[in-house]
Amino acid sequence: MQETTTTIRHRQPDGRIRVQELADRFGELAEQWEHETWMLSNTDQALAHPAYKAIVKLGDPVVPLILKRMQTRGGHWYHALHAITKANPVHPADHGNVAAIQQAWLRWGRDHGRI
């Protein structure tokens, strides 16, 4: 896969990225991260990927996009959600259960009006 080199040129006066540009940027980074890390069994390696780090750096505005992607496509997005929100909605008994972790985050997203 080709490396994506999108530059966001249009920021609002306060520095925020426009919503559609944010969605486009997130989509590009998510595709890159998923494509380049799907075969990794080491979570630390996947979380160290530059695209993942760029997603986390996008911050709170990207949370609804992450939740929507998790809802429609699954994936190990809970680390990014925790890194951005500092929330931890997962019951300790569910650690290691990917489906339960995803459901806990989706429930959190609904409860907090993020999806």
N, CA and C of each residue as an Amber inpcrd file, in Angstrom:
protein
   345
   0.8420000  -1.1830000   0.0000000   0.0000000   0.0000000   0.0000000
   0.8830000   1.2400000   0.0000000   0.4750000   2.2330000  -0.7560000
   1.2220000   3.4750000  -0.7770000   1.0300000   4.2220000   0.5290000
   2.0650000   4.9040000   0.9410000   1.9650000   5.7050000   2.1520000
   1.1490000   6.9540000   1.8500000   0.2420000   7.2730000   2.7430000
  -0.6010000   8.4440000   2.5730000   0.1230000   9.6660000   3.1080000
   0.1380000  10.7220000   2.3140000   0.8250000  11.9390000   2.7430000
  -0.0960000  13.1370000   2.6010000  -1.2760000  13.0420000   3.1600000
  -2.2270000  14.1340000   3.0940000  -1.8070000  15.2400000   4.0470000
  -1.8290000  16.4470000   3.5620000  -1.5660000  17.6030000   4.4000000
  -2.8780000  18.3290000   4.6000000  -3.1960000  18.6250000   5.8230000
  -4.4150000  19.3630000   6.1100000  -4.0750000  20.8390000   6.0210000
  -4.6260000  21.4950000   5.0140000  -4.2640000  22.8800000   4.7450000
  -5.2690000  23.8840000   5.2950000  -6.4740000  23.4630000   5.5230000
  -7.5240000  24.3970000   5.9090000  -7.9280000  24.1840000   7.3560000
  -7.3310000  24.9400000   8.2020000  -7.6990000  24.8940000   9.6140000
  -8.5750000  26.0950000   9.9190000  -9.4330000  25.9110000  10.8770000
 -10.2480000  27.0260000  11.3260000  -9.3450000  27.9930000  12.0750000
  -9.7890000  29.2340000  12.2680000  -8.9330000  30.2220000  12.9450000
  -8.4080000  29.7600000  14.3030000  -9.1740000  28.9280000  15.0010000
  -8.7120000  28.4630000  16.3090000  -7.8190000  27.2250000  16.2060000
  -7.4960000  26.8100000  14.9820000  -6.5900000  25.6860000  14.7950000
  -7.2750000  24.3480000  14.6100000  -8.5920000  24.2870000  14.8070000
  -9.3010000  23.0170000  14.6470000  -9.4070000  22.6440000  13.1720000
  -9.3880000  21.3690000  12.9140000  -9.5360000  20.8550000  11.5560000
 -11.0210000  20.7870000  11.2390000 -11.4020000  21.1350000  10.0350000
 -12.7990000  21.0260000   9.6320000 -13.2480000  19.5760000   9.7180000
 -14.5390000  19.3840000   9.9920000 -15.0760000  18.0470000  10.2470000
 -14.8170000  17.0860000   9.0950000 -15.1130000  17.4700000   7.8610000
 -14.9190000  16.5530000   6.7420000 -13.4460000  16.2370000   6.5420000
 -12.6040000  17.2220000   6.7140000 -11.1730000  16.9770000   6.5870000
 -10.6990000  16.0160000   7.6750000 -11.2480000  16.1730000   8.8660000
 -10.9000000  15.2690000   9.9550000 -11.3400000  13.8490000   9.6160000
 -12.5540000  13.7030000   9.1150000 -13.0530000  12.3760000   8.7520000
 -12.2000000  11.7560000   7.6510000 -11.8300000  12.5540000   6.6710000
 -10.9860000  12.0500000   5.5850000  -9.6180000  11.6310000   6.1090000
  -9.0360000  12.4740000   6.9310000  -7.7100000  12.1740000   7.4820000
  -7.7630000  10.9220000   8.3500000  -8.7800000  10.8350000   9.1980000
  -8.9250000   9.6470000  10.0320000  -9.0670000   8.4020000   9.1630000
  -9.9090000   8.4720000   8.1420000 -10.1130000   7.3220000   7.2630000
  -8.8250000   6.8550000   6.6120000  -8.0310000   7.7990000   6.1550000
  -6.7490000   7.4580000   5.5300000  -5.8090000   6.7930000   6.5320000
  -5.7090000   7.3920000   7.7010000  -4.8160000   6.8430000   8.7240000
  -5.2950000   5.4810000   9.2100000  -6.6070000   5.3400000   9.3880000
  -7.1580000   4.0670000   9.8560000  -6.8950000   2.9610000   8.8390000
  -7.1160000   3.2590000   7.5670000  -6.8460000   2.2690000   6.5200000
  -5.3760000   1.8690000   6.5280000  -4.5130000   2.8550000   6.6350000
  -3.0750000   2.5760000   6.6540000  -2.7190000   1.7150000   7.8600000
  -3.2010000   2.1000000   9.0340000  -2.8770000   1.3660000  10.2580000
  -3.3880000  -0.0700000  10.1810000  -4.6310000  -0.2300000   9.7710000
  -5.1960000  -1.5760000   9.6920000  -4.4550000  -2.4220000   8.6590000
  -4.1740000  -1.8340000   7.5040000  -3.4990000  -2.5740000   6.4350000
  -2.0880000  -3.0010000   6.8350000  -1.3900000  -2.1250000   7.5180000
   0.0120000  -2.3930000   7.8210000   0.2370000  -3.1240000   9.1430000
  -0.8200000  -3.3190000   9.9280000  -0.6260000  -3.9850000  11.2230000
  -1.5180000  -5.2030000  11.4320000  -2.3640000  -5.5430000  10.4750000
  -3.3230000  -6.6320000  10.6830000  -2.6380000  -7.9510000  11.0320000
  -1.4300000  -8.1500000  10.5510000  -0.7460000  -9.4180000  10.7560000
   0.0860000  -9.4620000  12.0360000   0.1410000  -8.3610000  12.7560000
   0.9600000  -8.3160000  13.9630000   0.2370000  -8.9720000  15.1360000
   0.9330000  -9.8220000  15.8370000   0.3580000 -10.4060000  17.0480000
   0.7880000  -9.6150000  18.2810000   1.7560000  -8.7490000  18.1080000
   2.2690000  -7.9400000  19.2040000   1.5470000  -6.5920000  19.2160000
   0.6880000  -6.3980000  20.2040000  -0.0910000  -5.1620000  20.3050000
   0.8060000  -3.9400000  20.4180000   1.8940000  -4.0580000  21.1500000
   2.7970000  -2.9170000  21.3110000   3.3380000  -2.4350000  19.9670000
   3.6230000  -3.3700000  19.0620000   4.1020000  -2.9840000  17.7350000
   3.0150000  -2.2410000  16.9640000   1.7860000  -2.7240000  17.0530000
   0.6790000  -2.0640000  16.3530000   0.4480000  -0.6620000  16.9080000
   0.5580000  -0.5160000  18.2200000   0.3210000   0.7840000  18.8460000
   1.4720000   1.7570000  18.6050000   2.6170000   1.2510000  18.2200000
   3.7680000   2.1070000  17.9310000   3.7700000   2.5900000  16.4780000
   2.8350000   2.1060000  15.6830000   2.7830000   2.4760000  14.2650000
   2.5150000   3.9790000  14.1200000   3.1900000   4.6370000  13.1960000
   3.0010000   6.0880000  13.0230000   1.5570000   6.5040000  12.7220000
   0.8190000   5.7040000  11.9800000  -0.5730000   6.0590000  11.6820000
  -1.4210000   6.0190000  12.9490000  -1.1880000   5.0340000  13.7990000
  -1.9140000   4.9570000  15.0710000  -1.6030000   6.1800000  15.9240000
  -0.3320000   6.5170000  16.0110000   0.0600000   7.6810000  16.8040000
  -0.5630000   8.9570000  16.2530000  -0.6600000   9.0520000  14.9330000
  -1.2770000  10.2320000  14.3180000  -2.7700000  10.2930000  14.6270000
  -3.4270000   9.1420000  14.6780000  -4.8520000   9.1020000  15.0270000
  -5.0490000   9.6020000  16.4520000  -4.2540000   9.1060000  17.3650000
  -4.3650000   9.5320000  18.7610000  -4.1030000  11.0320000  18.8750000
  -3.1590000  11.5130000  18.1190000  -2.8160000  12.9410000  18.1590000
  -3.9740000  13.8220000  17.6700000  -4.8490000  13.2750000  16.8350000
  -6.0120000  14.0410000  16.3790000  -6.9310000  14.3980000  17.5450000
  -6.8690000  13.6210000  18.6060000  -7.5570000  13.9650000  19.8440000
  -9.0470000  13.7000000  19.8730000  -9.6890000  14.3490000  20.8120000
 -11.0990000  14.1110000  21.1160000 -12.0450000  14.2050000  19.9180000
 -11.8420000  15.1220000  18.9800000 -12.7830000  15.1940000  17.8540000
 -12.8730000  13.9130000  17.0280000 -11.8810000  13.0520000  17.1190000
 -11.8820000  11.8260000  16.3220000 -12.5970000  10.6670000  17.0350000
 -12.9370000  10.8380000  18.2990000 -13.5700000   9.7560000  19.0710000
 -14.8390000   9.2290000  18.3980000 -15.7790000  10.0710000  17.9530000
 -16.9650000   9.5150000  17.2830000 -16.6210000   8.7120000  16.0270000
 -15.5890000   9.1170000  15.3240000 -15.1740000   8.3880000  14.1240000
 -14.5990000   7.0230000  14.4860000 -13.8230000   6.9730000  15.5460000
 -13.2730000   5.6940000  16.0050000 -14.4050000   4.7680000  16.4350000
 -15.3410000   5.3050000  17.2070000 -16.4590000   4.4830000  17.6770000
 -17.2940000   3.9630000  16.5120000 -17.5330000   4.8060000  15.5320000
 -18.3080000   4.3710000  14.3670000 -17.5720000   3.2670000  13.6130000
 -16.2720000   3.4310000  13.4580000 -15.4950000   2.4070000  12.7590000
 -15.5000000   1.1040000  13.5500000 -15.3660000   1.2050000  14.8550000
 -15.4100000   0.0080000  15.6910000 -16.7760000  -0.6650000  15.5750000
 -17.8170000   0.1420000  15.5310000 -19.1770000  -0.3820000  15.4510000
 -19.4200000  -1.1040000  14.1270000 -18.8810000  -0.5830000  13.0440000
 -19.1620000  -1.1510000  11.7290000 -18.1310000  -2.1710000  11.2630000
 -16.8870000  -2.0270000  11.7300000 -15.8260000  -2.8890000  11.2060000
 -15.0460000  -3.6400000  12.2750000 -15.3820000  -3.3920000  13.5340000
 -14.6220000  -4.0410000  14.6020000 -13.2470000  -3.4180000  14.7320000
 -12.3350000  -4.1800000  15.2280000 -10.9630000  -3.7020000  15.3460000
 -10.5700000  -3.3910000  16.7760000  -9.3000000  -3.2370000  16.9490000
  -8.7160000  -3.0030000  18.2700000  -8.5240000  -1.5020000  18.5080000
  -9.6150000  -0.7830000  18.5290000  -9.5690000   0.6670000  18.6820000
  -9.6200000   1.1200000  20.1310000  -9.8210000   0.2000000  21.0440000
 -10.0190000   0.5890000  22.4430000  -8.7780000   1.2150000  23.0560000
  -7.6050000   0.8600000  22.5800000  -6.3910000   1.4960000  23.1060000
  -6.3620000   2.9790000  22.7350000  -6.7280000   3.2730000  21.4940000
  -6.7740000   4.6760000  21.0580000  -7.8450000   5.4320000  21.8330000
  -8.9980000   4.8050000  22.0160000 -10.0720000   5.4640000  22.7670000
  -9.6280000   5.7840000  24.1890000  -8.9670000   4.8430000  24.8150000
  -8.4840000   5.0830000  26.1780000  -7.4080000   6.1750000  26.1940000
  -6.5010000   6.1310000  25.2270000  -5.4290000   7.1290000  25.1800000
  -5.9940000   8.5390000  25.0080000  -7.0540000   8.6590000  24.2330000
  -7.6380000   9.9760000  23.9630000  -8.5480000  10.4300000  25.0980000
  -9.4270000   9.5400000  25.5560000 -10.4650000   9.9430000  26.5170000
 -10.0650000   9.7490000  27.9700000  -9.0900000   8.9090000  28.2040000
  -8.6720000   8.5090000  29.5590000  -9.7550000   7.7010000  30.2760000
 -10.8310000   7.3690000  29.5790000 -11.9030000   6.5510000  30.1540000
 -11.4950000   5.0800000  30.1190000 -12.1310000   4.2960000  30.9640000
 -11.9040000   2.8530000  30.9770000 -13.2190000   2.1670000  31.3330000
 -14.1090000   2.0210000  30.3420000 -15.4190000   1.4470000  30.6240000
 -15.4490000  -0.0780000  30.6790000 -14.3120000  -0.7130000  30.5480000
 -14.2550000  -2.1720000  30.4680000 -14.1880000  -2.7780000  31.8660000
 -15.0920000  -3.6900000  32.1340000 -15.0990000  -4.4040000  33.4100000
 -13.8470000  -5.2820000  33.4750000 -13.1690000  -5.3200000  34.6160000
 -11.9400000  -6.1200000  34.7250000 -12.1090000  -7.5730000  34.2780000
 -13.2700000  -8.1410000  34.4970000 -13.4960000  -9.5350000  34.0950000
 -13.5050000  -9.7010000  32.5780000 -13.6880000  -8.6000000  31.8490000
 -13.7620000  -8.6710000  30.3860000 -12.4220000  -8.4470000  29.6930000
 -11.3820000  -8.1520000  30.4420000 -10.0750000  -7.9380000  29.8200000
  -9.6590000  -9.1960000  29.0680000  -9.2350000  -9.0040000  27.8360000
  -8.8590000 -10.1210000  26.9780000  -9.9920000 -10.6020000  26.0880000
 -11.2050000 -10.1650000  26.3520000 -12.3670000 -10.5460000  25.5580000
 -12.6790000  -9.3870000  24.6070000 -12.1850000  -9.4860000  23.3870000
 -12.2750000  -8.3790000  22.4320000 -13.7240000  -7.9540000  22.2010000
 -14.6220000  -8.9000000  22.0250000 -16.0270000  -8.5530000  21.7750000
 -16.6210000  -7.7850000  22.9550000 -16.3340000  -8.2220000  24.1640000
 -16.8550000  -7.5400000  25.3550000 -16.2360000  -6.1550000  25.5060000
 -14.9670000  -6.0310000  25.1820000 -14.2900000  -4.7360000  25.2620000
 -14.9120000  -3.7660000  24.2620000 -15.1330000  -4.2410000  23.0520000
 -15.7580000  -3.3880000  22.0400000 -17.1520000  -2.9630000  22.4770000
 -17.9230000  -3.8900000  23.0010000 -19.2760000  -3.5540000  23.4500000
 -19.2520000  -2.5420000  24.5910000 -18.2940000  -2.6750000  25.4930000
 -18.1790000  -1.7180000  26.5980000 -17.8880000  -0.3200000  26.0660000
 -17.0010000  -0.2290000  25.0870000 -16.6930000   1.0860000  24.5120000
 -17.8680000   1.6520000  23.7200000 -18.5720000   0.8080000  23.0030000
 -19.7380000   1.2910000  22.2570000 -20.8310000   1.7580000  23.2160000
 -21.0150000   1.0460000  24.3010000 -21.9740000   1.4680000  25.3290000
 -21.5370000   2.8140000  25.9180000 -20.2490000   2.9470000  26.1980000
 -19.7080000   4.2130000  26.7020000 -19.9910000   5.3350000  25.7000000
 -19.7660000   5.0580000  24.4280000 -20.0070000   6.0580000  23.3930000
 -21.4640000   6.4970000  23.3450000 -22.3770000   5.5460000  23.4480000
 -23.8100000   5.8870000  23.4660000 -24.1510000   6.6740000  24.7280000
 -23.6510000   6.2160000  25.8660000 -23.9440000   6.8840000  27.1450000
 -23.4130000   8.3130000  27.1970000 -22.3550000   8.5770000  26.4530000
 -21.7380000   9.9050000  26.4560000 -22.0670000  10.7180000  25.2030000
 -23.0460000  10.2380000  24.4340000 -23.4900000  10.9820000  23.2590000
 -22.4570000  11.0850000  22.1540000 -21.5700000  10.1120000  22.0780000
 -20.5060000  10.1580000  21.0730000 -20.8530000   9.3590000  19.8260000
 -21.8770000   8.5040000  19.9280000 -22.3740000   7.7730000  18.7470000
 -23.8890000   7.7460000  18.7960000
